[in-house]
Amino acid sequence: MISLGLDVSTSCTGWAIFDESGKFSDMGTIVLSKIPDLYEKAQKVRDSLQDILSKNKVDSIYIEENLQSFRAGFSSARTLSTLSRFNGMVSLISYEVFSVKPEHINVNAARKSLGIKLVRKKDGGAPTKEQVLNWVDNDLRFIKSSYLWPLKVLRGGPRKGQEILDPVAYDMADAYVICKSGIVLNRSC
């Protein structure tokens, strides 16, 4: 059974694929940040998912559940509403493209099912996205010697010309966690 995991966002949607034996196969992103319209973003996701379908017979789809509540210093009601609408659009598109009903997984439940323990910032921990990416990077080392995360060169500012980790890597890592978690949770049922 080939599984697809999606970390849906209106700026960049990460995806990860695990093969029939539950082993990592591939991951990438659908960059949407320069597309202004929500419907055009959805069309780009559809096109990208059809490309994935042309290479993979996906049998299960796991999508990160959208946020359900506010947290101080994070997204506004408008942002949460837009993300929720887009998550619904991508969920429907996924169903239409693959003829598979997606399962939505809470991010905290996903991390717990994989044993990902985050250190809070106040306790000296790095940002959550970095901790998750490091966990995925370590998990991938058991499969491959290393994974080449996408990089980008800064075009301006005091670090102009410096090569850094492309922020899309965090979306890829989130999709990896959602997909692997979906596989683990379904095996335990």
Residue pairs with C-beta under 8 A, 6 or more apart in sequence:
1 20
1 59
1 60
2 17
2 18
2 19
2 20
2 25
2 56
2 57
2 58
2 59
2 60
3 17
3 18
3 22
3 58
3 59
3 60
3 61
3 62
3 179
3 182
3 183
4 15
4 16
4 17
4 52
4 56
4 58
4 60
4 61
4 62
4 94
4 98
4 179
5 15
5 16
5 17
5 18
5 61
5 62
5 63
5 175
5 176
5 177
5 178
5 179
5 180
5 182
6 13
6 14
6 15
6 61
6 62
6 63
6 64
6 90
6 94
6 102
6 175
6 178
7 13
7 14
7 15
7 64
7 171
7 172
7 174
7 175
7 178
8 63
8 64
8 66
8 83
8 86
8 87
8 90
9 32
9 83
9 86
9 171
10 32
10 38
10 41
10 82
10 83
10 86
11 31
11 32
11 33
12 29
12 30
12 31
12 32
12 33
12 167
12 168
12 171
13 29
13 30
13 32
13 45
13 48
13 90
13 171
14 27
14 28
14 29
14 30
14 168
14 170
14 171
14 172
14 173
14 174
14 175
14 176
15 27
15 28
15 29
15 30
15 48
15 52
15 172
15 175
16 24
16 26
16 27
16 172
16 175
16 176
16 178
16 179
16 180
17 24
17 25
17 26
17 27
17 52
17 56
17 58
17 179
18 24
18 25
18 179
18 180
18 183
19 25
22 180
22 183
22 187
23 143
24 140
24 143
24 176
24 180
25 56
27 172
27 175
27 176
28 172
29 150
29 168
29 171
29 172
30 44
30 45
30 48
31 168
32 41
32 44
32 45
35 41
35 44
38 82
38 85
38 86
38 89
41 86
42 86
42 89
42 90
42 93
45 89
45 90
45 93
46 93
46 96
46 97
49 93
49 94
49 97
49 98
50 97
52 58
53 97
53 98
58 98
58 100
59 100
60 100
60 103
60 182
60 183
60 186
61 94
61 95
61 98
61 100
61 101
61 102
61 103
62 102
62 103
62 104
62 105
62 178
62 179
62 181
62 182
62 183
63 87
63 90
63 91
63 94
63 102
63 103
63 104
63 105
63 178
64 104
64 105
64 107
64 110
64 174
64 175
64 178
65 87
65 104
65 105
65 106
65 107
66 80
66 83
66 84
66 87
66 104
67 75
67 80
67 83
67 84
70 77
70 80
75 83
91 102
91 104
94 100
94 102
95 101
95 102
103 182
105 178
105 181
105 182
105 185
107 174
107 177
107 178
109 181
109 185
110 177
110 178
110 181
110 182
111 118
111 132
111 177
111 181
113 181
113 184
113 185
114 135
114 177
114 180
114 181
114 184
116 131
116 132
116 135
116 177
118 125
118 128
118 131
118 132
119 125
119 126
119 131
121 127
125 131
126 134
129 170
129 173
129 174
130 170
132 170
132 173
132 174
132 177
133 149
133 169
133 170
133 173
135 173
135 177
136 173
136 176
136 177
137 147
137 149
137 173
139 176
139 180
140 146
140 147
141 147
149 165
149 166
149 169
149 172
150 165
150 166
150 168
150 169
150 172
151 163
151 164
151 165
151 166
152 163
152 164
152 165
152 166
153 161
153 162
153 163
153 164
154 160
154 161
154 162
154 163
154 164
